[in-house]
Amino acid sequence: MINRKKEIPKGFDKVRVLGIPSIRDRVVQGAVKQILEPIFESDFQPGSYGYRPKRTAHAAVDRVAEAVVKNKTRVIDLDLTAYFDNVRHDILLRKVAERVCDDKVMRLLKLILKIGGRRGVPQGGVISPLLSNIYLNEVDKMLERAKSVTRRGRYTYIEYARFADDLVVLVDGFRKWEWLLKAAFKRLEEEFGKLGVQMNQDKTRIVDLTKDQSFSFLGFDYRRIKTRLSVWGVRMTPRIKARTALLQKLKDQFRCYRSQPVDRVIYLINPILRGWVNYFRVGHSSRCFGYVKDWVMKKVRRHLMYAKKRRGFGWNRWSRAWLYTTLGLFNDYRVRYLNA
């Protein structure tokens, strides 16, 4: 067994190294996943959303937004230092062995883990997301206990959502629950310490939404605002970082296919736009979508003018309707707003 290494840019001259297994190894990992997933799925907690059946990133986003609306305005915005690279194999294998007693499955799982070295779970593998959820399940259980212990009837005073290694914890904003915020932060440090996972002290922070601060989760920025009905709500917008990454990806396509016909370029950029917009179609993304739509339209016009060896955007040559109807440029930028 051997993994192919692939570096994915993360920005600021940082890269994420993926360990992509061969087709044969992917088949083996898929078979092991089919055995382990039904066993551990019943153990996973409601706040865990990453790569689980019938659970989506949008559901995690809605869970966080709902918590903010319900006055959970103190937020522990966690960042884990190279989580996938620091998973200890002995701890992970021990967690799996508590539910699985088949020696052959355990030996195969051990071989899969050892491909990437003495430590870590290779990103890019079929089974890696499941193993990462198993490893952090105790953290989820701790947060569920805190939620249950502090519950008063139907009211809860702490909430959390985790998608793989992306985790946020929200605590009620009233002063009487300040102890709960501190206790949750301390317990998180203890649980991650047991797992050998470090919290990035430079990026991990405690946010107070009542002071016009914001935090990010799964590509969205969250901010507490007053709605038109003069009640507190939440404003969710795509992160500037996510928008910049999209425009850079589109810019690369325009640059690489500068001498190609415009319909060829549109054929390539439409799937990129459709996927990005479909993900960020929730919340308050209309202003961001307007910026992206205008930017793409100008790029297409520049491409057309370059083919004619002319400058400018050709405002009088081609109408908007012609670009979207005749050329088929992506034009579905509708936003689905949350009820809150």
Secondary structure, DSSP 4 states (H G I P E B T S, - for coil): --EEEEEEEEETTEEEEEEEE-HHHHHHHHHHHHHHHHHHHTTS-TTB-TT-TT--HHHHHHHHHHHHHTT--EEEE--BTTTTTS-BHHHHHHHHHTT---HHHHHHHHHHHHTT-SB---TT-SSHHHHHHHHHHHHHHHHHHHHHHT-BTTB-SEEEEEETTEEEEEE--SGGGHHHHHHHHHHHHHHHHHHT--B-TTT-EEEEGGGT-EEEETTEEEEEEE-TTSSEEEEEEE-HHHHHHHHHHHHHHHHHTTTS-HHHHHHHHHHHHHHHHHHT-BSS-HHHHHHHHHHHHHHHHHHHHHHTT--S--TTTS-HHIIIIIS--------B----
